Amino acid sequence: MKQDEAVVGALLFLFGGLTAILSLNMKLGTLNAIGTGFFPLSLGILLMVLSSVYLAQGVLRLKNAALKEKQSLPEVTPAAAGAKTSIFSKIGEPTVNVSVVLGSMVFFALFLDILGYPLCVFLTLIVLMRVLGLKNWMAVLIIAGISAAGSWFLFAELLKIPLPRGFIGL
């Protein structure tokens, strides 16, 4: 496990813990009448669990790599083999992924009222899916469109939660 992976995992765990703690200041409600603090509490706990799994996988990879290193030849990286590296080769690294996710959250928060919920979700999902792994444009557009429309229908229409409509007025 690289040092930056451990730092990212620890930061995500701490962010989840902070989110969970701060959500306790809001009304949690009951299962029949969920309060405003229930969703952030759930997400904070989920982030803590997922970051713990990420850290545990990193430790296991480190142990497996140490065992393989004892048994095999040294690993040749693309950079060591003479391959060119660019900013795009860094996609997939934990620090880049976290930066993209945080940037997407900032974009979403800043442009939610201006663009409206459906368009903001659609654009954010396109960026996240493209940068974090899904390269097929058609699949990205279909998944983002279905997710944006489905979540809009669920929250705005079925649950009657008022969501920003933006300049388009959706």
C-alpha positions in Angstrom: 0.0 0.0 0.0 1.4 3.3 -1.0 1.6 6.1 1.5 -0.9 8.3 -0.5 -3.4 5.5 -0.6 -3.2 5.2 3.2 -3.6 8.9 3.6 -6.6 9.0 1.2 -8.2 6.1 3.0 -7.7 7.7 6.4 -9.0 11.0 5.2 -12.1 9.4 3.8 -12.7 7.6 7.1 -12.3 10.8 9.1 -14.6 12.7 6.7 -17.2 9.9 7.1 -16.8 10.1 10.9 -17.1 13.9 10.9 -20.2 13.7 8.7 -21.8 11.1 11.0 -21.0 13.1 14.2 -22.3 16.4 12.7 -25.5 14.7 11.5 -26.3 13.7 15.1 -27.0 17.4 15.7 -29.9 17.2 13.3 -33.2 15.4 13.8 -32.9 11.7 13.0 -36.5 10.9 13.1 -37.9 7.3 12.9 -38.1 4.8 10.2 -41.7 5.9 9.5 -40.8 9.6 9.5 -37.1 10.0 8.6 -35.6 13.3 9.8 -33.0 15.5 8.1 -30.0 13.9 9.9 -30.8 10.3 8.9 -29.4 10.5 5.3 -26.0 12.2 6.3 -25.6 9.8 9.2 -26.2 6.8 6.9 -23.7 8.2 4.3 -21.1 9.0 7.0 -21.3 5.5 8.3 -21.2 4.0 4.8 -18.1 6.1 3.9 -16.4 4.9 7.1 -17.2 1.3 6.3 -16.1 1.6 2.6 -12.9 3.4 3.6 -12.1 0.7 6.1 -12.6 -1.9 3.4 -10.3 0.1 1.1 -7.6 0.3 3.8 -7.9 -3.4 4.6 -7.6 -4.3 0.9 -4.5 -2.1 0.7 -2.9 -3.9 3.7 -3.7 -7.3 2.1 -2.2 -6.2 -1.2 0.9 -5.0 0.6 1.3 -8.4 2.3 0.7 -10.3 -1.0 3.2 -8.1 -2.8 5.8 -8.7 -0.1 5.2 -12.5 -0.5 5.5 -12.3 -4.3 8.6 -10.1 -4.1 10.3 -12.9 -2.2 9.4 -15.4 -4.8 9.7 -13.5 -8.1 11.8 -11.1 -10.2 11.4 -7.3 -9.7 8.3 -5.7 -11.3 8.9 -3.5 -14.3 6.7 -0.4 -14.3 5.7 1.4 -17.6 7.8 4.4 -16.6 10.8 2.1 -16.0 10.3 0.4 -19.3 10.4 3.8 -21.1 6.7 4.4 -21.6 5.6 8.0 -21.7 3.6 9.3 -18.8 1.1 12.1 -18.8 -1.6 13.7 -16.7 -4.1 11.1 -18.1 -1.9 8.2 -16.9 -2.4 9.5 -13.3 -6.2 8.8 -13.5 -7.0 5.9 -11.2 -4.5 7.0 -8.6 -6.2 7.6 -5.2 -5.3 11.2 -4.9 -6.5 12.0 -8.4 -9.7 10.1 -7.8 -10.4 11.9 -4.5 -9.7 15.3 -6.1 -12.1 14.5 -8.9 -14.8 13.4 -6.5 -14.3 16.5 -4.3 -14.3 18.8 -7.3 -17.5 17.1 -8.5 -19.1 17.7 -5.1 -18.1 21.4 -5.2 -19.4 21.7 -8.8 -22.7 20.1 -7.7 -23.1 22.4 -4.7 -22.2 25.6 -6.6 -24.4 24.9 -9.7 -27.3 23.1 -8.3 -29.6 26.1 -8.1 -28.4 27.5 -11.5 -28.6 24.3 -13.6 -31.2 22.5 -11.6 -31.2 19.0 -10.1 -31.6 16.8 -13.2 -28.9 18.6 -15.3 -26.5 18.9 -12.4 -26.8 15.2 -11.6 -26.4 14.3 -15.3 -23.2 16.4 -15.8 -21.7 15.3 -12.5 -22.3 11.6 -13.2 -20.7 12.0 -16.7 -17.5 13.4 -15.2 -17.3 10.9 -12.4 -17.9 7.9 -14.7 -15.5 9.0 -17.4 -12.7 9.9 -15.1 -13.1 7.1 -12.6 -13.2 4.3 -15.1 -16.1 3.9 -17.6 -14.8 4.9 -21.0 -17.7 3.9 -23.3 -19.5 7.3 -24.1 -22.8 5.6 -25.0 -22.9 3.7 -21.7 -21.9 6.9 -19.7 -24.6 8.9 -21.3 -27.3 6.2 -20.9 -26.4 5.6 -17.2 -26.2 9.3 -16.4 -29.5 10.0 -18.1 -31.3 7.1 -16.4 -29.8 8.0 -13.1 -30.7 11.7 -13.3 -34.3 11.0 -14.5 -34.8 8.2 -12.1 -33.6 10.1 -9.1 -35.6 13.2 -10.1 -38.7 11.0 -10.4 -38.1 9.3 -7.1 -37.4 12.4 -5.1 -39.4 15.1 -6.8 -42.4 13.2 -8.0 -42.9 10.2 -5.6 -41.5 11.7 -2.4 -42.6 15.3 -3.2 -39.2 16.7 -2.2 -38.8 20.2 -3.7 -35.6 20.1 -5.8 -34.1 23.1 -7.7 -35.3 23.3 -11.3 -32.7 25.6 -12.6 -32.9 27.9 -15.6 -34.4 25.0 -17.7 -37.3 24.6 -15.4 -37.4 20.8 -15.3 
